[in-house]
């Protein structure tokens, strides 16, 4: 997970939580990165119409390409 968008994608695809360490460890300003993550996550929620994290579920997720084929293989 390298951004708030990545975190939103993970939650959308069924993850219970998403975490990140390396961007914070390497940064001289981790609070600035956290603020950016939060803004990206909130923007992602707004763009898919989710008012809460619990609404950011699979019904808001569009998966295409090879990833979709992989997911469909395990949905059966």
Biopython code that builds the backbone (N, CA, C, O; Angstrom):
import numpy as np
from Bio.PDB.StructureBuilder import StructureBuilder

atoms = [
    (1, "UNK", "N", (0.861, -1.162, 0.000)),
    (1, "UNK", "CA", (0.000, 0.000, 0.000)),
    (1, "UNK", "C", (0.909, 1.228, 0.000)),
    (1, "UNK", "O", (1.665, 1.459, 0.944)),
    (2, "UNK", "N", (0.823, 1.992, -1.055)),
    (2, "UNK", "CA", (1.695, 3.157, -1.194)),
    (2, "UNK", "C", (0.944, 4.480, -1.248)),
    (2, "UNK", "O", (1.556, 5.541, -1.367)),
    (3, "UNK", "N", (-0.392, 4.419, -1.160)),
    (3, "UNK", "CA", (-1.187, 5.651, -1.205)),
    (3, "UNK", "C", (-2.558, 5.400, -0.585)),
    (3, "UNK", "O", (-2.940, 4.259, -0.323)),
    (4, "UNK", "N", (-3.280, 6.475, -0.359)),
    (4, "UNK", "CA", (-4.650, 6.354, 0.119)),
    (4, "UNK", "C", (-5.540, 5.689, -0.909)),
    (4, "UNK", "O", (-6.512, 5.020, -0.560)),
    (5, "UNK", "N", (-5.208, 5.874, -2.177)),
    (5, "UNK", "CA", (-5.967, 5.226, -3.251)),
    (5, "UNK", "C", (-5.771, 3.718, -3.177)),
    (5, "UNK", "O", (-6.731, 2.961, -3.318)),
    (6, "UNK", "N", (-4.532, 3.275, -2.958)),
    (6, "UNK", "CA", (-4.267, 1.840, -2.801)),
    (6, "UNK", "C", (-5.047, 1.269, -1.622)),
    (6, "UNK", "O", (-5.591, 0.168, -1.708)),
    (7, "UNK", "N", (-5.101, 2.012, -0.529)),
    (7, "UNK", "CA", (-5.841, 1.557, 0.653)),
    (7, "UNK", "C", (-7.326, 1.432, 0.337)),
    (7, "UNK", "O", (-7.961, 0.451, 0.726)),
    (8, "UNK", "N", (-7.883, 2.411, -0.360)),
    (8, "UNK", "CA", (-9.298, 2.361, -0.735)),
    (8, "UNK", "C", (-9.570, 1.175, -1.658)),
    (8, "UNK", "O", (-10.591, 0.501, -1.515)),
    (9, "UNK", "N", (-8.672, 0.919, -2.595)),
    (9, "UNK", "CA", (-8.829, -0.230, -3.500)),
    (9, "UNK", "C", (-8.840, -1.534, -2.707)),
    (9, "UNK", "O", (-9.658, -2.417, -2.964)),
    (10, "UNK", "N", (-7.936, -1.648, -1.752)),
    (10, "UNK", "CA", (-7.858, -2.868, -0.948)),
    (10, "UNK", "C", (-9.147, -3.093, -0.170)),
    (10, "UNK", "O", (-9.677, -4.204, -0.162)),
    (11, "UNK", "N", (-9.659, -2.053, 0.484)),
    (11, "UNK", "CA", (-10.909, -2.158, 1.244)),
    (11, "UNK", "C", (-12.054, -2.497, 0.301)),
    (11, "UNK", "O", (-12.905, -3.329, 0.616)),
    (12, "UNK", "N", (-12.069, -1.857, -0.839)),
    (12, "UNK", "CA", (-13.118, -2.088, -1.827)),
    (12, "UNK", "C", (-13.132, -3.542, -2.301)),
    (12, "UNK", "O", (-14.189, -4.105, -2.583)),
    (13, "UNK", "N", (-11.963, -4.127, -2.382)),
    (13, "UNK", "CA", (-11.857, -5.511, -2.859)),
    (13, "UNK", "C", (-12.021, -6.539, -1.746)),
    (13, "UNK", "O", (-11.847, -7.736, -1.977)),
    (14, "UNK", "N", (-12.356, -6.082, -0.541)),
    (14, "UNK", "CA", (-12.665, -7.029, 0.520)),
    (14, "UNK", "C", (-11.727, -7.058, 1.708)),
    (14, "UNK", "O", (-11.975, -7.798, 2.660)),
    (15, "UNK", "N", (-10.655, -6.277, 1.684)),
    (15, "UNK", "CA", (-9.744, -6.255, 2.831)),
    (15, "UNK", "C", (-10.437, -5.640, 4.044)),
    (15, "UNK", "O", (-11.287, -4.761, 3.902)),
    (16, "UNK", "N", (-10.076, -6.099, 5.218)),
    (16, "UNK", "CA", (-10.627, -5.556, 6.454)),
    (16, "UNK", "C", (-9.836, -4.314, 6.871)),
    (16, "UNK", "O", (-10.382, -3.402, 7.491)),
    (17, "UNK", "N", (-8.556, -4.287, 6.529)),
    (17, "UNK", "CA", (-7.716, -3.139, 6.825)),
    (17, "UNK", "C", (-6.610, -3.048, 5.791)),
    (17, "UNK", "O", (-6.358, -3.995, 5.046)),
    (18, "UNK", "N", (-5.963, -1.916, 5.755)),
    (18, "UNK", "CA", (-4.827, -1.704, 4.859)),
    (18, "UNK", "C", (-3.773, -0.932, 5.640)),
    (18, "UNK", "O", (-4.099, 0.005, 6.369)),
    (19, "UNK", "N", (-2.524, -1.319, 5.491)),
    (19, "UNK", "CA", (-1.476, -0.624, 6.234)),
    (19, "UNK", "C", (-0.289, -0.323, 5.331)),
    (19, "UNK", "O", (-0.149, -0.877, 4.241)),
    (20, "UNK", "N", (0.537, 0.552, 5.808)),
    (20, "UNK", "CA", (1.709, 0.969, 5.055)),
    (20, "UNK", "C", (2.800, 1.338, 6.041)),
    (20, "UNK", "O", (2.515, 1.918, 7.088)),
    (21, "UNK", "N", (4.037, 1.015, 5.726)),
    (21, "UNK", "CA", (5.133, 1.371, 6.620)),
    (21, "UNK", "C", (6.253, 2.112, 5.895)),
    (21, "UNK", "O", (6.680, 3.177, 6.341)),
    (22, "UNK", "N", (6.727, 1.564, 4.795)),
    (22, "UNK", "CA", (7.911, 2.104, 4.130)),
    (22, "UNK", "C", (7.815, 3.590, 3.787)),
    (22, "UNK", "O", (8.768, 4.326, 4.045)),
    (23, "UNK", "N", (6.700, 4.063, 3.215)),
    (23, "UNK", "CA", (6.645, 5.500, 2.913)),
    (23, "UNK", "C", (6.801, 6.375, 4.163)),
    (23, "UNK", "O", (7.332, 7.483, 4.084)),
    (24, "UNK", "N", (6.341, 5.884, 5.302)),
    (24, "UNK", "CA", (6.444, 6.653, 6.542)),
    (24, "UNK", "C", (7.850, 6.570, 7.137)),
    (24, "UNK", "O", (8.367, 7.557, 7.661)),
    (25, "UNK", "N", (8.457, 5.407, 7.055)),
    (25, "UNK", "CA", (9.795, 5.212, 7.604)),
    (25, "UNK", "C", (10.824, 6.028, 6.824)),
    (25, "UNK", "O", (11.748, 6.592, 7.410)),
    (26, "UNK", "N", (10.667, 6.088, 5.518)),
    (26, "UNK", "CA", (11.619, 6.807, 4.670)),
    (26, "UNK", "C", (11.412, 8.321, 4.670)),
    (26, "UNK", "O", (12.276, 9.058, 4.195)),
    (27, "UNK", "N", (10.319, 8.780, 5.178)),
    (27, "UNK", "CA", (9.975, 10.199, 5.077)),
    (27, "UNK", "C", (10.533, 11.030, 6.227)),
    (27, "UNK", "O", (10.670, 10.561, 7.356)),
    (28, "UNK", "N", (10.849, 12.272, 5.900)),
    (28, "UNK", "CA", (11.224, 13.240, 6.933)),
    (28, "UNK", "C", (9.989, 13.917, 7.515)),
    (28, "UNK", "O", (10.062, 14.579, 8.550)),
    (29, "UNK", "N", (8.852, 13.743, 6.840)),
    (29, "UNK", "CA", (7.600, 14.380, 7.275)),
    (29, "UNK", "C", (6.447, 13.377, 7.213)),
    (29, "UNK", "O", (5.578, 13.496, 6.350)),
    (30, "UNK", "N", (6.425, 12.381, 8.123)),
    (30, "UNK", "CA", (5.375, 11.362, 8.070)),
    (30, "UNK", "C", (3.968, 11.927, 8.261)),
    (30, "UNK", "O", (3.005, 11.373, 7.731)),
    (31, "UNK", "N", (3.839, 13.013, 9.005)),
    (31, "UNK", "CA", (2.510, 13.618, 9.194)),
    (31, "UNK", "C", (1.962, 14.141, 7.871)),
    (31, "UNK", "O", (0.758, 14.075, 7.621)),
    (32, "UNK", "N", (2.844, 14.657, 7.030)),
    (32, "UNK", "CA", (2.427, 15.150, 5.712)),
    (32, "UNK", "C", (1.959, 13.990, 4.828)),
    (32, "UNK", "O", (0.973, 14.119, 4.103)),
    (33, "UNK", "N", (2.658, 12.875, 4.889)),
    (33, "UNK", "CA", (2.261, 11.698, 4.116)),
    (33, "UNK", "C", (0.927, 11.173, 4.620)),
    (33, "UNK", "O", (0.060, 10.819, 3.821)),
    (34, "UNK", "N", (0.749, 11.117, 5.933)),
    (34, "UNK", "CA", (-0.516, 10.652, 6.500)),
    (34, "UNK", "C", (-1.669, 11.547, 6.051)),
    (34, "UNK", "O", (-2.746, 11.053, 5.715)),
    (35, "UNK", "N", (-1.450, 12.835, 6.045)),
    (35, "UNK", "CA", (-2.475, 13.777, 5.586)),
    (35, "UNK", "C", (-2.823, 13.528, 4.124)),
    (35, "UNK", "O", (-3.993, 13.569, 3.742)),
    (36, "UNK", "N", (-1.808, 13.272, 3.311)),
    (36, "UNK", "CA", (-2.025, 12.979, 1.893)),
    (36, "UNK", "C", (-2.805, 11.679, 1.721)),
    (36, "UNK", "O", (-3.733, 11.612, 0.915)),
    (37, "UNK", "N", (-2.429, 10.637, 2.484)),
    (37, "UNK", "CA", (-3.148, 9.360, 2.434)),
    (37, "UNK", "C", (-4.623, 9.564, 2.770)),
    (37, "UNK", "O", (-5.510, 9.051, 2.088)),
    (38, "UNK", "N", (-4.863, 10.323, 3.833)),
    (38, "UNK", "CA", (-6.239, 10.559, 4.277)),
    (38, "UNK", "C", (-7.042, 11.275, 3.197)),
    (38, "UNK", "O", (-8.181, 10.903, 2.918)),
    (39, "UNK", "N", (-6.453, 12.298, 2.593)),
    (39, "UNK", "CA", (-7.143, 13.043, 1.539)),
    (39, "UNK", "C", (-7.426, 12.141, 0.336)),
    (39, "UNK", "O", (-8.522, 12.186, -0.223)),
    (40, "UNK", "N", (-6.459, 11.333, -0.063)),
    (40, "UNK", "CA", (-6.646, 10.419, -1.189)),
    (40, "UNK", "C", (-7.740, 9.399, -0.888)),
    (40, "UNK", "O", (-8.565, 9.095, -1.750)),
    (41, "UNK", "N", (-7.745, 8.870, 0.337)),
    (41, "UNK", "CA", (-8.746, 7.881, 0.730)),
    (41, "UNK", "C", (-10.144, 8.494, 0.702)),
    (41, "UNK", "O", (-11.083, 7.899, 0.174)),
    (42, "UNK", "N", (-10.271, 9.694, 1.279)),
    (42, "UNK", "CA", (-11.570, 10.370, 1.301)),
    (42, "UNK", "C", (-12.042, 10.727, -0.105)),
    (42, "UNK", "O", (-13.233, 10.625, -0.398)),
    (43, "UNK", "N", (-11.132, 11.140, -0.971)),
    (43, "UNK", "CA", (-11.487, 11.441, -2.360)),
    (43, "UNK", "C", (-11.973, 10.184, -3.064)),
    (43, "UNK", "O", (-12.955, 10.226, -3.806)),
    (44, "UNK", "N", (-11.295, 9.070, -2.836)),
    (44, "UNK", "CA", (-11.710, 7.793, -3.432)),
    (44, "UNK", "C", (-13.113, 7.414, -2.977)),
    (44, "UNK", "O", (-13.934, 6.979, -3.783)),
    (45, "UNK", "N", (-13.387, 7.579, -1.686)),
    (45, "UNK", "CA", (-14.723, 7.272, -1.165)),
    (45, "UNK", "C", (-15.774, 8.155, -1.827)),
    (45, "UNK", "O", (-16.837, 7.672, -2.215)),
    (46, "UNK", "N", (-15.482, 9.437, -1.957)),
    (46, "UNK", "CA", (-16.417, 10.370, -2.589)),
    (46, "UNK", "C", (-16.695, 9.965, -4.035)),
    (46, "UNK", "O", (-17.844, 9.977, -4.476)),
    (47, "UNK", "N", (-15.651, 9.609, -4.765)),
    (47, "UNK", "CA", (-15.805, 9.288, -6.187)),
    (47, "UNK", "C", (-16.645, 8.038, -6.440)),
    (47, "UNK", "O", (-17.275, 7.918, -7.490)),
    (48, "UNK", "N", (-16.659, 7.105, -5.483)),
    (48, "UNK", "CA", (-17.489, 5.904, -5.655)),
    (48, "UNK", "C", (-18.818, 6.016, -4.922)),
    (48, "UNK", "O", (-19.631, 5.092, -4.966)),
    (49, "UNK", "N", (-19.045, 7.140, -4.251)),
    (49, "UNK", "CA", (-20.324, 7.362, -3.579)),
    (49, "UNK", "C", (-20.456, 6.692, -2.232)),
    (49, "UNK", "O", (-21.570, 6.467, -1.759)),
    (50, "UNK", "N", (-19.338, 6.369, -1.604)),
    (50, "UNK", "CA", (-19.363, 5.736, -0.280)),
    (50, "UNK", "C", (-19.311, 6.817, 0.795)),
    (50, "UNK", "O", (-18.417, 7.663, 0.793)),
    (51, "UNK", "N", (-20.277, 6.782, 1.713)),
    (51, "UNK", "CA", (-20.317, 7.770, 2.791)),
    (51, "UNK", "C", (-19.566, 7.300, 4.032)),
    (51, "UNK", "O", (-19.274, 8.095, 4.925)),
    (52, "UNK", "N", (-19.258, 6.018, 4.084)),
    (52, "UNK", "CA", (-18.502, 5.472, 5.211)),
    (52, "UNK", "C", (-17.600, 4.357, 4.697)),
    (52, "UNK", "O", (-17.775, 3.869, 3.580)),
    (53, "UNK", "N", (-16.648, 3.966, 5.511)),
    (53, "UNK", "CA", (-15.741, 2.896, 5.100)),
    (53, "UNK", "C", (-16.504, 1.600, 4.875)),
    (53, "UNK", "O", (-16.170, 0.835, 3.970)),
    (54, "UNK", "N", (-17.524, 1.343, 5.686)),
    (54, "UNK", "CA", (-18.304, 0.112, 5.510)),
    (54, "UNK", "C", (-19.045, 0.095, 4.173)),
    (54, "UNK", "O", (-19.342, -0.979, 3.649)),
    (55, "UNK", "N", (-19.344, 1.258, 3.619)),
    (55, "UNK", "CA", (-19.992, 1.321, 2.304)),
    (55, "UNK", "C", (-19.002, 1.110, 1.164)),
    (55, "UNK", "O", (-19.402, 0.943, 0.011)),
    (56, "UNK", "N", (-17.728, 1.116, 1.483)),
    (56, "UNK", "CA", (-16.691, 0.947, 0.467)),
    (56, "UNK", "C", (-16.451, -0.547, 0.250)),
    (56, "UNK", "O", (-15.321, -1.028, 0.339)),
    (57, "UNK", "N", (-17.525, -1.263, -0.035)),
    (57, "UNK", "CA", (-17.454, -2.712, -0.167)),
    (57, "UNK", "C", (-17.357, -3.170, -1.600)),
    (57, "UNK", "O", (-17.142, -2.370, -2.511)),
    (58, "UNK", "N", (-17.514, -4.454, -1.790)),
    (58, "UNK", "CA", (-17.340, -5.062, -3.102)),
    (58, "UNK", "C", (-18.311, -4.536, -4.147)),
    (58, "UNK", "O", (-17.991, -4.544, -5.336)),
    (59, "UNK", "N", (-19.482, -4.081, -3.739)),
    (59, "UNK", "CA", (-20.434, -3.583, -4.728)),
    (59, "UNK", "C", (-19.963, -2.277, -5.361)),
    (59, "UNK", "O", (-20.515, -1.852, -6.376)),
    (60, "UNK", "N", (-18.954, -1.636, -4.779)),
    (60, "UNK", "CA", (-18.395, -0.399, -5.329)),
    (60, "UNK", "C", (-17.123, -0.672, -6.128)),
    (60, "UNK", "O", (-16.473, 0.262, -6.599)),
    (61, "UNK", "N", (-16.770, -1.931, -6.278)),
    (61, "UNK", "CA", (-15.487, -2.313, -6.857)),
    (61, "UNK", "C", (-15.659, -2.817, -8.289)),
    (61, "UNK", "O", (-16.478, -3.698, -8.551)),
    (62, "UNK", "N", (-14.887, -2.257, -9.202)),
    (62, "UNK", "CA", (-14.884, -2.703, -10.594)),
    (62, "UNK", "C", (-13.508, -3.274, -10.890)),
    (62, "UNK", "O", (-12.510, -2.553, -10.877)),
    (63, "UNK", "N", (-13.462, -4.556, -11.154)),
    (63, "UNK", "CA", (-12.200, -5.239, -11.417)),
    (63, "UNK", "C", (-12.210, -5.711, -12.861)),
    (63, "UNK", "O", (-13.174, -6.329, -13.313)),
    (64, "UNK", "N", (-11.141, -5.418, -13.579)),
    (64, "UNK", "CA", (-11.059, -5.766, -14.994)),
    (64, "UNK", "C", (-9.786, -6.556, -15.289)),
    (64, "UNK", "O", (-8.895, -6.659, -14.445)),
    (65, "UNK", "N", (-9.714, -7.106, -16.489)),
    (65, "UNK", "CA", (-8.503, -7.764, -16.971)),
    (65, "UNK", "C", (-8.194, -9.073, -16.272)),
    (65, "UNK", "O", (-9.088, -9.806, -15.849)),
    (66, "UNK", "N", (-6.898, -9.345, -16.163)),
    (66, "UNK", "CA", (-6.425, -10.599, -15.561)),
    (66, "UNK", "C", (-6.864, -10.728, -14.105)),
    (66, "UNK", "O", (-7.142, -11.830, -13.631)),
    (67, "UNK", "N", (-6.925, -9.611, -13.407)),
    (67, "UNK", "CA", (-7.362, -9.652, -12.009)),
    (67, "UNK", "C", (-8.798, -10.124, -11.922)),
    (67, "UNK", "O", (-9.142, -10.887, -11.019)),
    (68, "UNK", "N", (-9.648, -9.683, -12.846)),
    (68, "UNK", "CA", (-11.051, -10.116, -12.865)),
    (68, "UNK", "C", (-11.141, -11.622, -13.119)),
    (68, "UNK", "O", (-11.903, -12.327, -12.457)),
    (69, "UNK", "N", (-10.362, -12.101, -14.075)),
    (69, "UNK", "CA", (-10.349, -13.538, -14.371)),
    (69, "UNK", "C", (-9.928, -14.328, -13.130)),
    (69, "UNK", "O", (-10.513, -15.368, -12.826)),
    (70, "UNK", "N", (-8.931, -13.843, -12.426)),
    (70, "UNK", "CA", (-8.454, -14.498, -11.214)),
    (70, "UNK", "C", (-9.545, -14.527, -10.148)),
    (70, "UNK", "O", (-9.772, -15.558, -9.515)),
    (71, "UNK", "N", (-10.215, -13.402, -9.951)),
    (71, "UNK", "CA", (-11.280, -13.321, -8.945)),
    (71, "UNK", "C", (-12.447, -14.241, -9.296)),
    (71, "UNK", "O", (-12.991, -14.916, -8.423)),
    (72, "UNK", "N", (-12.827, -14.267, -10.563)),
    (72, "UNK", "CA", (-13.945, -15.108, -10.996)),
    (72, "UNK", "C", (-13.630, -16.586, -10.816)),
    (72, "UNK", "O", (-14.530, -17.380, -10.541)),
    (73, "UNK", "N", (-12.376, -16.960, -10.966)),
    (73, "UNK", "CA", (-11.981, -18.356, -10.793)),
    (73, "UNK", "C", (-12.210, -18.811, -9.355)),
    (73, "UNK", "O", (-12.480, -19.989, -9.116)),
    (74, "UNK", "N", (-12.107, -17.897, -8.399)),
    (74, "UNK", "CA", (-12.270, -18.246, -6.993)),
    (74, "UNK", "C", (-13.645, -17.926, -6.444)),
    (74, "UNK", "O", (-13.935, -18.272, -5.298)),
    (75, "UNK", "N", (-14.504, -17.277, -7.222)),
    (75, "UNK", "CA", (-15.860, -16.957, -6.772)),
    (75, "UNK", "C", (-16.780, -18.172, -6.801)),
    (75, "UNK", "O", (-17.787, -18.202, -6.094)),
    (76, "UNK", "N", (-16.452, -19.156, -7.598)),
    (76, "UNK", "CA", (-17.320, -20.335, -7.743)),
    (76, "UNK", "C", (-17.281, -21.213, -6.569)),
    (76, "UNK", "O", (-17.957, -22.242, -6.544)),
]
sb = StructureBuilder()
sb.init_structure("model")
sb.init_model(0)
sb.init_chain("A")
sb.init_seg("    ")
for serial, (resi, resn, name, xyz) in enumerate(atoms, 1):
    if name == "N":
        sb.init_residue(resn, " ", resi, " ")
    sb.init_atom(name, np.array(xyz, "f"), 0.0, 1.0, " ", f" {name:<3s}", serial, name[0])
structure = sb.get_structure()
